[in-house]
């Protein structure tokens, strides 16, 4: 049996050991808080590099700046990829000695066209089943898929759109599903990879669809098979996303409190939906009927997110005041109608009627052919409005092709208008761009000459097309 002195000595030794360990020893790795689980918001970054340009001054030209101004006999100067200045008639601009000067007499300059609804690359030419990569028709909610992972850069449609003055375009998934997936915004510089075309720092969009398409695709697959089933599907998905967000918020709180929590299981579908609810991802919604658009704006308010744009919006003219009130754009065709019941009540004055009500109107393509002549589609809508007594100046109508789609995509701070400091995405037309006889003569993207009507060496040729057409075969 140990003496009391021995016990006291042993106790003091143990106490000193504990104090020393507490002051100088490092904690065991097992006792340290694990690293915080974070999610990379940009796992597929853009590798886009602008075409090399040169200081350029275009003089004696009619300019539509894309935000409602017209300059007759004006000049525009751009250098280092940016617009430097616009001069009205009689004004002179201070330009560098090595600037290239183009006399634009009889010609027009506009911002590059922005198509906010395209399927180039995901439904490329030639149109074959092996190329059909735009619709993931496996579930009504496929918010987890990203259109950029289907984009085929060799699609010849990119070059043809460029020849029509399109400098930027949004590639969307198709409209089979309630939630079709993420979109991607591309600079229309045909290249080897999607990443080399990806518009730097453009926000992601998410495709949604209402009406006939989800009903038709899923009516015999377990639903939804009705419009009320569609709405129930949206609401359940948003509710699930809210629950997902609460779990991550709880994890963040517990981690900051040092509680060593377990991170929730990552769900790519709900992650995209949560991005919408947090305001980081823009909603682009395929919707035709006025009543459905109104219901969807009610769902938007219930779950506190923002619909950026209704696409196709054939009946937008019926609710233009509500669109304005809710700050929702409408991307529309000039005259497509009647190809299915929900498109039956279209009118040719739809675009000018929406514009005239003070709402955001956009001309879009949804077509590999229409994208080649969007200036003519805008001209049709403009003239139809004029005949109906809606007299919109050309300088305002060009908003449908550049400023408004740029706002729809969240890139208006960078492009969409001819203003000092913005990207030099510019089209020089060989005549009035509202004429069917006019062609894009020069197309500049970030100040680099991407296409010249008079220089065939600038005409993009897809790798897929190489060797397909020989000299003289096109006769």
JOHU-V578181 format. One record per residue. N is the residue number from 1. RES is the residue in one small letter. PHI is phi in whole degrees, -180 to 180 (999 if undefined). OMEGA is omega in whole degrees, -180 to 180 (NA if undefined). BURIAL is # if it has 16 or more other ideal C-beta (glycine too) atoms within 10 Angstrom, else .. Layout:
{{N;RES;PHI;OMEGA;BURIAL} {N;RES;PHI;OMEGA;BURIAL}}
This chain:
{{1;x;999;-177;.} {2;x;-76;178;.} {3;x;-74;178;.} {4;x;-62;179;.} {5;x;-64;179;.} {6;x;-62;179;.} {7;x;-63;-180;.} {8;x;-64;179;.} {9;x;-61;-180;.} {10;x;-63;179;.} {11;x;-64;180;.} {12;x;-65;179;.} {13;x;-60;-180;.} {14;x;-64;-179;.} {15;x;-64;-180;.} {16;x;-64;178;.} {17;x;-62;180;.} {18;x;-65;180;.} {19;x;-64;180;.} {20;x;-62;180;.} {21;x;-63;-178;.} {22;x;-68;-178;.} {23;x;-88;-170;.} {24;x;-122;-175;.} {25;x;-80;176;.} {26;x;-80;179;.} {27;x;-67;176;.} {28;x;-63;179;.} {29;x;-57;-178;.} {30;x;-68;180;.} {31;x;-88;-177;.} {32;x;-76;178;.} {33;x;-71;-180;.} {34;x;-66;179;.} {35;x;-62;179;.} {36;x;-69;178;.} {37;x;-79;178;.} {38;x;-126;-179;.} {39;x;-116;179;.} {40;x;-70;-178;.} {41;x;-76;-177;.} {42;x;-139;-176;.} {43;x;-75;-179;.} {44;x;-126;-172;.} {45;x;-70;177;.} {46;x;-67;172;#} {47;x;-118;-178;.} {48;x;-63;173;#} {49;x;-129;-177;.} {50;x;-61;171;#} {51;x;-65;178;.} {52;x;-66;180;.} {53;x;-118;177;#} {54;x;-139;177;.} {55;x;-54;-174;#} {56;x;-135;175;#} {57;x;-122;175;#} {58;x;-108;-174;#} {59;x;-118;173;#} {60;x;55;-172;.} {61;x;-124;173;#} {62;x;-85;-175;#} {63;x;-115;166;#} {64;x;-106;-171;#} {65;x;-83;176;#} {66;x;88;178;#} {67;x;-125;171;#} {68;x;99;179;.} {69;x;-117;177;#} {70;x;-128;179;#} {71;x;-122;176;#} {72;x;-86;-178;.} {73;x;54;-177;#} {74;x;-97;179;#} {75;x;-138;176;#} {76;x;-137;-177;#} {77;x;-125;177;#} {78;x;-138;-177;#} {79;x;-154;180;#} {80;x;54;175;.} {81;x;80;-177;#} {82;x;-123;173;.} {83;x;-74;180;#} {84;x;-95;-176;#} {85;x;-166;171;#} {86;x;-123;-179;#} {87;x;-119;174;#} {88;x;-80;180;.} {89;x;-56;179;.} {90;x;91;178;.} {91;x;-88;177;.} {92;x;-117;180;.} {93;x;-115;177;.} {94;x;-84;-176;.} {95;x;-123;-180;#} {96;x;-71;-177;.} {97;x;-64;-177;.} {98;x;-95;-178;.} {99;x;-67;173;.} {100;x;-80;-177;.} {101;x;-112;179;.} {102;x;-115;176;#} {103;x;-83;-176;.} {104;x;-99;-178;#} {105;x;-56;-179;.} {106;x;82;-177;.} {107;x;-113;-177;#} {108;x;-127;175;#} {109;x;-125;176;#} {110;x;-137;167;#} {111;x;-64;174;#} {112;x;-60;179;#} {113;x;-73;177;#} {114;x;-117;177;#} {115;x;-99;-176;#} {116;x;-91;176;#} {117;x;-144;179;#} {118;x;-134;174;#} {119;x;-121;176;#} {120;x;-59;179;#} {121;x;88;177;#} {122;x;-99;167;#} {123;x;-127;-172;#} {124;x;-81;173;#} {125;x;-97;-1;#} {126;x;-74;-177;.} {127;x;-80;178;.} {128;x;-130;-179;.} {129;x;-63;-180;.} {130;x;-66;179;.} {131;x;-96;-173;#} {132;x;-81;-173;.} {133;x;-126;-174;#} {134;x;-98;-177;#} {135;x;-122;174;#} {136;x;-91;-171;#} {137;x;-88;-179;.} {138;x;-117;-179;.} {139;x;-166;178;#} {140;x;-61;-180;#} {141;x;-119;177;#} {142;x;-125;-179;#} {143;x;-65;-176;#} {144;x;-78;-178;#} {145;x;-86;-179;#} {146;x;-120;-178;#} {147;x;-58;-176;#} {148;x;-61;-180;#} {149;x;-82;173;.} {150;x;-112;-174;#} {151;x;-65;176;#} {152;x;-102;-175;#} {153;x;-63;-179;#} {154;x;-79;179;#} {155;x;-55;180;#} {156;x;-61;-180;#} {157;x;-62;-180;#} {158;x;-62;-180;#} {159;x;-66;180;#} {160;x;-69;175;#} {161;x;-67;178;#} {162;x;-60;178;#} {163;x;-66;176;#} {164;x;-94;176;#} {165;x;91;-180;#} {166;x;-86;-178;#} {167;x;-104;-180;#} {168;x;-142;178;#} {169;x;-151;175;#} {170;x;-99;177;#} {171;x;-98;-177;#} {172;x;-110;166;#} {173;x;-66;179;#} {174;x;-74;-170;#} {175;x;-117;179;#} {176;x;-75;-169;#} {177;x;-110;173;#} {178;x;-60;175;#} {179;x;-125;-172;#} {180;x;-93;-180;#} {181;x;124;-177;#} {182;x;-83;173;#} {183;x;-99;175;#} {184;x;-140;178;#} {185;x;-101;-177;#} {186;x;-119;163;#} {187;x;-79;-175;#} {188;x;-83;175;#} {189;x;-116;-177;#} {190;x;-49;-171;#} {191;x;-149;-176;#} {192;x;-77;-174;.} {193;x;-133;175;.} {194;x;-60;-178;#} {195;x;-61;179;#} {196;x;-73;179;#} {197;x;-105;-170;#} {198;x;-67;-178;#} {199;x;-67;-177;#} {200;x;-59;173;.} {201;x;66;174;.} {202;x;-71;179;#} {203;x;-64;172;#} {204;x;-74;170;#} {205;x;-114;174;#} {206;x;-131;-179;#} {207;x;-85;170;#} {208;x;-126;179;#} {209;x;-146;174;#} {210;x;-121;173;#} {211;x;84;-168;#} {212;x;-68;-172;#} {213;x;-61;178;#} {214;x;-61;178;#} {215;x;-60;-177;#} {216;x;-66;-176;.} {217;x;-74;-171;#} {218;x;-109;-179;#} {219;x;-59;180;.} {220;x;-106;-179;.} {221;x;-117;-179;.} {222;x;102;172;.} {223;x;99;8;.} {224;x;-74;178;#} {225;x;-124;178;.} {226;x;-136;176;.} {227;x;-66;177;#} {228;x;-68;174;.} {229;x;-67;175;#} {230;x;-57;-176;#} {231;x;-64;177;#} {232;x;-61;178;.} {233;x;-66;177;#} {234;x;-62;-174;#} {235;x;-64;179;.} {236;x;-66;180;.} {237;x;-64;178;#} {238;x;-65;178;#} {239;x;-63;177;.} {240;x;-62;179;#} {241;x;-66;177;#} {242;x;-62;179;.} {243;x;-63;178;.} {244;x;-62;179;#} {245;x;-64;180;#} {246;x;-62;179;.} {247;x;-64;179;.} {248;x;-71;177;#} {249;x;-65;177;.} {250;x;-65;177;.} {251;x;-61;180;#} {252;x;-61;-180;.} {253;x;-63;-178;.} {254;x;-67;179;.} {255;x;-65;-180;#} {256;x;-63;179;.} {257;x;-84;177;.} {258;x;75;-176;.} {259;x;-89;178;.} {260;x;55;-176;.} {261;x;-79;173;#} {262;x;-90;-178;.} {263;x;-69;177;#} {264;x;-63;175;#} {265;x;-67;-178;.} {266;x;-70;179;.} {267;x;-128;-174;#} {268;x;-64;179;.} {269;x;-65;-178;#} {270;x;-71;178;#} {271;x;-63;178;#} {272;x;-67;179;#} {273;x;-62;177;#} {274;x;-64;177;#} {275;x;-61;175;#} {276;x;-68;-178;#} {277;x;-64;178;#} {278;x;-86;177;.} {279;x;88;-177;.} {280;x;-92;-177;.} {281;x;-121;-175;#} {282;x;-93;-180;#} {283;x;-90;173;#} {284;x;-119;-169;#} {285;x;-119;173;#} {286;x;-67;-178;#} {287;x;-160;-175;#} {288;x;-103;-168;#} {289;x;-84;-179;#} {290;x;-62;-178;#} {291;x;-65;180;.} {292;x;-70;177;#} {293;x;-61;179;#} {294;x;-67;176;.} {295;x;-61;-178;#} {296;x;-67;175;#} {297;x;-70;174;#} {298;x;-69;176;.} {299;x;-62;177;.} {300;x;-56;-179;#} {301;x;-72;180;.} {302;x;-60;-175;.} {303;x;-107;170;#} {304;x;58;170;.} {305;x;-127;-177;#} {306;x;-120;169;.} {307;x;-80;-180;#} {308;x;-79;-173;#} {309;x;-151;165;#} {310;x;-90;-178;#} {311;x;-102;-175;#} {312;x;81;166;#} {313;x;41;-175;#} {314;x;-58;-180;#} {315;x;-105;-179;#} {316;x;-60;-178;#} {317;x;-60;-179;#} {318;x;-75;-175;#} {319;x;-130;-177;#} {320;x;-57;179;#} {321;x;-65;179;.} {322;x;-70;177;#} {323;x;-64;177;#} {324;x;-62;-178;.} {325;x;-61;-177;.} {326;x;-99;177;#} {327;x;57;179;.} {328;x;-116;178;#} {329;x;-80;173;#} {330;x;-126;175;#} {331;x;-101;-167;#} {332;x;-134;169;#} {333;x;-88;177;#} {334;x;-72;-171;#} {335;x;-153;175;.} {336;x;-74;178;#} {337;x;-166;167;.} {338;x;76;-177;.} {339;x;-82;168;.} {340;x;-157;-170;.} {341;x;-60;-177;.} {342;x;-72;176;#} {343;x;-101;-171;#} {344;x;-70;-172;.} {345;x;-95;177;#} {346;x;-79;175;#} {347;x;-131;-177;.} {348;x;-72;-180;#} {349;x;-93;-174;#} {350;x;-56;-176;#} {351;x;-63;179;#} {352;x;-64;179;#} {353;x;-67;178;#} {354;x;-64;178;#} {355;x;-60;-176;#} {356;x;-65;178;#} {357;x;-83;179;#} {358;x;88;178;.} {359;x;-91;-176;#} {360;x;-85;-178;#} {361;x;-109;-177;#} {362;x;-136;170;#} {363;x;-98;180;#} {364;x;-124;-177;#} {365;x;-107;-171;#} {366;x;55;-173;#} {367;x;-159;177;#} {368;x;-74;176;#} {369;x;-93;-179;.} {370;x;-61;-179;#} {371;x;-66;-179;#} {372;x;-79;-176;#} {373;x;-146;-179;#} {374;x;-66;175;#} {375;x;-62;179;#} {376;x;-73;176;#} {377;x;-63;177;#} {378;x;-64;180;#} {379;x;-64;178;#} {380;x;-62;-179;#} {381;x;-63;179;#} {382;x;-61;-178;#} {383;x;-71;177;.} {384;x;-64;176;#} {385;x;-64;-179;#} {386;x;-61;180;.} {387;x;-67;179;.} {388;x;-91;178;.} {389;x;91;176;.} {390;x;-99;-170;#} {391;x;-92;-178;.} {392;x;-99;178;#} {393;x;-62;177;.} {394;x;-56;-177;#} {395;x;-64;176;#} {396;x;-87;-178;#} {397;x;-64;-180;#} {398;x;-67;174;#} {399;x;-57;-178;#} {400;x;-65;-173;#} {401;x;-109;-177;#} {402;x;-139;-174;#} {403;x;-65;-177;#} {404;x;-67;175;#} {405;x;-63;176;#} {406;x;-64;177;#} {407;x;-65;179;#} {408;x;-58;-177;#} {409;x;-93;-180;#} {410;x;77;-178;#} {411;x;-124;-176;#} {412;x;-66;176;#} {413;x;-71;-177;.} {414;x;-112;-174;#} {415;x;-154;178;#} {416;x;104;178;#} {417;x;-154;178;#} {418;x;-95;-180;#} {419;x;-136;-178;#} {420;x;-55;179;.} {421;x;96;180;.} {422;x;-86;179;#} {423;x;-60;-178;#} {424;x;-83;173;#} {425;x;-97;-164;#} {426;x;-137;173;#} {427;x;-121;170;#} {428;x;-100;-179;#} {429;x;-96;-179;#} {430;x;-83;175;#} {431;x;-172;178;.} {432;x;-66;-175;#} {433;x;-69;175;#} {434;x;-91;177;#} {435;x;-101;177;.} {436;x;-70;-180;.} {437;x;-90;-174;.} {438;x;-88;177;#} {439;x;-126;173;.} {440;x;-73;-179;#} {441;x;-88;175;#} {442;x;-132;175;#} {443;x;-122;-180;#} {444;x;-109;174;#} {445;x;-124;-173;#} {446;x;53;175;#} {447;x;80;178;#} {448;x;-93;-180;#} {449;x;-75;-178;#} {450;x;-90;-178;#} {451;x;-156;173;#} {452;x;-133;180;#} {453;x;-61;-175;#} {454;x;-97;-179;.} {455;x;-133;-175;.} {456;x;-65;179;.} {457;x;-68;179;.} {458;x;-93;-177;#} {459;x;-77;-179;.} {460;x;-64;175;#} {461;x;-124;179;.} {462;x;-66;174;#} {463;x;-55;-178;.} {464;x;-63;-176;.} {465;x;-86;-178;.} {466;x;-58;179;.} {467;x;82;-179;.} {468;x;-80;-179;.} {469;x;-126;179;.} {470;x;-97;179;.} {471;x;-63;178;.} {472;x;87;-178;.} {473;x;-74;-176;.} {474;x;-86;-178;.} {475;x;-73;NA;.}}
